[in-house]
């Protein structure tokens, strides 16, 4: 059992991300489709920028603390499959749309990238490869990140290449959590959009993060993603917002 520590737990970080994501997707799926609501919709999209970097941060935390990285990757893959139809219904108004895929795929590819990089860092050490070790590591790490980014672009995942590089940046600065988050958001802003700069605010809750898991509602946070997208899609349809 975790002892109570000052600060906030991972549960509260997840809750911040979930609320931010719900606000963002409500705007994207419903409000942006209603004439005259452009300004509040845009404000909600700004608030929504906080969600993805927190999920990236929690992915890295999970990578270091999970009992089984293989099972962790399996859960991400399972929920990527489960979430695809709700994602397509919400954002494309179709059951299947292969022009874009949900963020669980991005998180999965990001996990595989940092898993691969971790293996490279552990295997190619100076004791075995001498002076060549550092150069080999750099080359293989670049290839691994590029491969993950290519997969994200190929599958057209949410945040695609920018998401992979953000996850990698947070991982590379671990355990310097606040610095890692700041660099991650900076990279995301450069590669995605200036609006992502709103997520620099994520450095505040990460600063107060105490490293504990907090209340255990693991599958709620997994299930919430496809569930809320499906609900928003049905609301949009009921309101006659489907083209």
C-alpha positions in Angstrom: 0.0 0.0 0.0 1.3 3.4 -0.9 1.9 5.9 1.9 0.4 9.3 1.5 3.0 11.8 0.2 2.9 15.5 -0.5 1.9 16.4 -4.0 -0.5 14.7 -6.5 -0.5 11.2 -7.7 -0.7 9.7 -11.1 -4.5 9.4 -10.7 -4.8 13.1 -10.6 -2.6 13.5 -13.7 -4.9 11.1 -15.5 -7.9 13.0 -14.4 -6.5 16.3 -15.7 -5.8 14.6 -19.0 -9.2 13.0 -19.2 -11.1 16.3 -18.4 -8.9 18.2 -20.9 -9.5 15.6 -23.6 -13.2 15.6 -23.0 -13.4 19.4 -23.4 -11.2 19.2 -26.5 -13.3 16.5 -28.2 -16.6 18.0 -27.3 -15.4 21.1 -29.1 -14.1 19.2 -32.1 -17.0 16.8 -32.6 -19.9 19.1 -31.7 -19.3 22.8 -31.1 -17.1 23.4 -34.1 -19.9 22.1 -36.3 -22.4 24.8 -35.0 -22.2 28.2 -36.7 -21.6 31.1 -34.2 -19.7 29.0 -31.6 -16.3 29.3 -33.2 -14.8 31.4 -30.3 -15.8 29.1 -27.4 -14.9 26.1 -29.5 -11.4 27.5 -30.1 -11.0 28.2 -26.4 -12.0 24.7 -25.6 -9.4 23.3 -28.1 -6.7 25.3 -26.3 -7.7 23.7 -23.0 -7.6 20.4 -24.8 -3.9 20.8 -25.6 -3.0 19.7 -22.1 -4.2 16.2 -22.6 -1.7 14.6 -25.0 1.6 15.5 -23.3 0.3 14.2 -20.0 -0.6 10.9 -21.6 2.9 10.8 -23.1 4.4 11.5 -19.7 2.3 8.8 -18.1 3.3 6.4 -20.9 7.0 6.9 -19.9 6.1 6.5 -16.3 4.3 3.3 -17.1 7.2 2.1 -19.2 9.5 2.3 -16.1 7.1 1.0 -13.5 5.0 -1.7 -15.3 5.5 -5.3 -14.3 5.4 -6.4 -17.9 6.2 -4.1 -20.9 4.8 -6.8 -23.3 1.4 -6.8 -21.5 1.5 -3.0 -21.4 2.0 -2.9 -25.2 -0.7 -5.5 -25.6 -3.2 -3.4 -23.7 -2.4 -0.4 -25.9 -2.9 -2.4 -29.0 -6.2 -3.9 -27.8 -7.6 -0.5 -27.0 -6.3 0.9 -30.2 -8.4 -1.6 -32.0 -11.4 -1.1 -29.7 -11.2 2.7 -30.1 -10.9 2.9 -33.9 -14.6 2.7 -34.8 -15.7 5.3 -32.1 -12.8 7.5 -33.3 -13.9 7.3 -36.9 -17.5 7.9 -36.1 -16.6 11.0 -34.0 -14.2 12.6 -36.4 -15.1 11.2 -39.9 -18.8 10.4 -39.4 -18.0 7.0 -40.9 -17.7 3.5 -39.4 -14.2 3.0 -41.0 -11.8 5.7 -42.1 -8.3 4.7 -42.9 -7.1 8.3 -43.5 -6.6 8.7 -39.7 -6.2 6.4 -36.7 -6.6 7.0 -33.0 -4.0 8.1 -30.4 -3.7 4.6 -28.8 -1.7 3.7 -31.9 0.6 6.7 -31.4 1.1 5.7 -27.8 1.8 2.1 -28.8 4.4 3.1 -31.4 5.9 5.5 -28.9 6.2 2.7 -26.3 7.9 0.4 -28.8 10.3 3.2 -29.7 11.5 3.9 -26.2 11.6 0.1 -25.5 13.9 -0.3 -28.4 16.0 2.7 -27.4 16.3 1.3 -23.9 17.6 -2.0 -25.3 20.1 -0.2 -27.4 21.4 1.9 -24.5 21.8 -1.3 -22.4 23.4 -3.5 -25.1 25.9 -1.1 -26.8 28.1 -0.2 -23.8 31.7 0.9 -23.8 32.9 -2.2 -21.9 32.0 -4.3 -25.0 32.2 -1.9 -28.0 34.8 0.5 -26.7 35.0 3.9 -28.3 32.5 2.9 -31.0 29.8 2.4 -28.5 28.5 6.0 -28.3 28.4 6.4 -32.1 26.6 3.0 -32.5 24.0 4.0 -29.9 23.4 7.4 -31.5 22.9 5.9 -35.0 20.7 3.1 -33.8 18.6 5.4 -31.6 18.0 7.8 -34.6 17.0 4.8 -36.8 14.6 3.5 -34.1 12.9 6.9 -33.6 12.7 7.4 -37.3 11.2 4.0 -37.8 8.6 4.7 -35.1 7.8 8.1 -36.7 7.5 6.4 -40.1 5.0 3.9 -38.7 3.0 6.7 -37.2 2.9 8.6 -40.5 2.2 5.4 -42.5 -0.8 4.5 -40.2 -1.8 8.2 -40.0 -2.1 8.1 -36.3 -3.3 11.1 -34.2 -0.2 13.4 -33.7 1.8 11.0 -35.9 5.5 11.8 -36.0 5.2 14.7 -33.6 3.7 12.4 -31.0 6.5 9.9 -31.3 9.2 12.5 -30.9 7.4 14.0 -27.9 7.3 10.6 -26.2 11.0 10.1 -27.0 11.9 13.6 -25.7 10.1 13.0 -22.4 11.8 9.6 -22.1 15.3 10.9 -22.8 15.1 13.5 -19.9 13.6 11.0 -17.4 13.6 11.2 -14.4 13.9 15.0 -14.8 10.1 15.1 -15.1 9.4 18.9 -15.4 12.3 19.4 -17.8 11.2 16.4 -19.8 7.7 17.7 -20.0 8.9 21.2 -21.1 11.2 19.7 -23.8 8.4 17.4 -24.9 5.9 20.2 -25.3 8.5 22.4 -27.1 9.1 19.6 -29.6 5.3 19.1 -30.1 4.8 22.8 -30.7 7.6 22.8 -33.3 6.4 19.8 -35.1 2.6 20.1 -34.8 1.2 23.5 -34.2 1.8 26.7 -32.2 -1.5 26.0 -30.3 0.2 23.1 -28.6 2.3 25.6 -26.6 -0.7 25.8 -24.3 0.5 22.5 -22.9 3.5 24.2 -21.2 0.9 24.5 -18.4 1.4 20.8 -17.9 4.7 21.5 -16.3 2.7 22.7 -13.2 0.9 19.5 -12.3 4.0 17.5 -13.3 6.0 19.6 -10.8 3.6 18.5 -8.0 3.5 14.9 -9.2 4.9 12.8 -6.3 5.6 9.6 -8.3 2.8 7.5 -6.7 0.0 5.8 -8.6 -2.9 7.0 -6.3 -6.4 5.6 -6.7 -6.5 2.5 -8.9 -9.0 3.0 -11.8 -6.7 1.8 -14.6 -9.3 0.3 -16.9 -11.6 3.3 -16.5 -9.1 5.5 -18.1 -8.6 3.0 -21.0 -12.3 2.5 -21.5 -13.2 6.2 -21.2 -11.4 7.0 -24.5 -13.6 4.9 -26.9 -16.7 5.4 -24.7 -16.7 9.2 -24.8 -15.9 9.3 -28.5 -18.8 7.0 -29.3 -21.1 9.1 -27.0 -20.1 12.4 -28.6 -20.6 10.9 -32.1 -24.1 9.8 -31.2 -24.9 13.2 -29.7 -23.6 14.9 -32.9 -25.7 12.6 -35.0 -28.8 13.2 -32.9 -28.3 17.0 -33.3 -28.1 16.6 -37.1 -24.5 17.6 -37.3 -23.4 14.7 -39.5 -22.9 15.8 -43.1 
